[in-house]
Amino acid sequence: MLNQKSKYQLLKSLEQDSNLTQRELSKELGISLGKVNYCLKSLIQKGFIKINNFKNNSNKIHYSYLLTPKGIEEKTKLTIEFLRIKSKEHAMLKKEVEKILNSKKKNNN
């Protein structure tokens, strides 16, 4: 199953460079080549990306993965969710740091 993080990472990477190979995506994202292939197929099936083959390229297996309007909308939703989660994590960490600092202050008095 394609998780939100993998979907977000792939859409973000492909938006920045639609000519990345599956091997390059695998290396960049730190996930297996098989998972990249599976995720790309899922994103294509859902209509989030479309695939173009460079017909005039001597390397006939080189593809370009382009985000569709639906893919851009999905990436925007995922970005908002990602930022919401990170903001929540930041607030929790800030409280934890304040708690530790307050505890140290009390112990030093």
C-alpha positions in Angstrom: 0.0 0.0 0.0 1.3 3.5 -0.9 1.6 5.5 2.2 1.2 9.3 2.5 4.9 9.9 3.1 6.0 8.0 0.0 3.4 9.6 -2.1 4.4 13.1 -0.9 8.1 12.4 -1.4 7.6 11.1 -5.0 5.3 13.9 -6.0 7.7 16.5 -4.6 10.7 15.0 -6.3 9.0 14.7 -9.6 7.6 18.2 -9.5 11.2 19.4 -9.0 12.7 17.2 -11.8 10.3 15.2 -14.0 13.2 13.5 -15.7 14.5 11.6 -12.7 14.9 7.9 -13.4 13.5 5.3 -11.0 17.0 4.4 -9.9 17.7 8.1 -9.1 14.4 8.4 -7.2 15.2 5.3 -5.3 18.6 6.7 -4.2 17.2 10.2 -3.5 14.3 9.0 -1.4 16.1 6.1 0.3 13.6 3.5 -0.8 14.0 0.4 -2.9 13.8 0.5 -6.7 10.9 -2.0 -6.5 9.0 0.4 -4.1 9.6 3.3 -6.5 8.2 1.3 -9.4 5.2 0.2 -7.4 4.5 3.8 -6.2 4.9 5.3 -9.6 2.4 2.7 -11.1 0.0 3.6 -8.3 0.3 7.3 -8.9 -0.2 6.8 -12.6 -3.2 4.7 -12.0 -4.7 7.3 -9.7 -4.1 10.0 -12.4 -1.6 12.0 -10.3 1.2 11.7 -12.8 1.5 10.9 -16.5 4.4 9.3 -18.2 6.0 10.5 -21.4 8.6 8.7 -23.5 11.2 10.8 -25.3 10.6 9.6 -28.8 13.6 11.4 -30.3 16.0 10.3 -27.5 18.5 7.6 -28.4 17.8 6.1 -24.9 14.3 4.8 -25.6 13.7 3.7 -22.1 14.1 7.2 -20.6 10.8 8.6 -19.4 9.5 11.8 -18.0 7.0 11.7 -15.1 4.8 14.8 -15.2 2.4 15.8 -12.5 -1.2 16.2 -13.7 -3.4 18.9 -12.3 -4.9 16.2 -10.1 -1.3 15.4 -9.0 -0.5 19.0 -8.2 -3.7 19.2 -6.1 -2.9 16.0 -4.2 0.7 17.2 -3.6 -0.7 20.5 -2.2 -3.0 18.6 0.2 -0.1 16.3 1.3 2.1 19.4 1.8 -0.5 21.0 4.0 -0.9 17.8 6.0 2.9 17.4 6.3 3.2 20.9 7.6 0.4 20.4 10.1 2.0 17.3 11.5 5.5 19.0 11.7 4.0 22.0 13.4 2.3 19.8 15.9 5.6 17.9 16.5 7.4 21.2 16.9 5.0 22.4 19.5 5.3 19.2 21.4 9.1 19.3 21.3 9.1 22.9 22.4 6.9 22.0 25.4 9.2 19.2 26.3 12.3 21.4 26.1 10.6 24.0 28.3 9.7 21.3 30.8 13.3 20.1 30.9 14.7 23.6 31.3 12.2 24.4 34.1 13.1 21.1 35.8 16.8 22.1 35.7 16.0 25.5 37.1 14.1 24.0 40.0 17.0 21.6 40.7 19.6 24.3 40.7 17.7 26.4 43.2 
